[in-house]
Amino acid sequence: MYRVIDGNDTGKTRKLLTECGKKPRALFVCAHPQRIPEKCKAYGIPVVKAIGYEDYIHELIEQQFYNLNECPVYIDELEKFTKALIPYLAGYTLTNE
């Protein structure tokens, strides 16, 4: 698993997009998927398929799971993603390893 843990405005999204761009069928889950093509172009990386948190969650709930071997999933800002799971998420723990 590729993880980027750092502070605000340190290039986390860029690093994750760069890694995601190395996988031809990867899916980038983020708050503003409409901005991703512009960011990819600015970063000089291949444009990746992007989907919003709510749309991704809806697809998961609809039993349309992505096969991670065929389509790796990269989630930008995991805390924001977990908040989008509400009311479906009852709680979680996190260990920084």
Summary of the structure (lengths in Angstrom):
residues: 97
radius of gyration: 13.5
end to end distance: 11.9
largest distance: 39.1
contacts: 214
relative contact order: 0.19
helix: 38%
strand: 11%
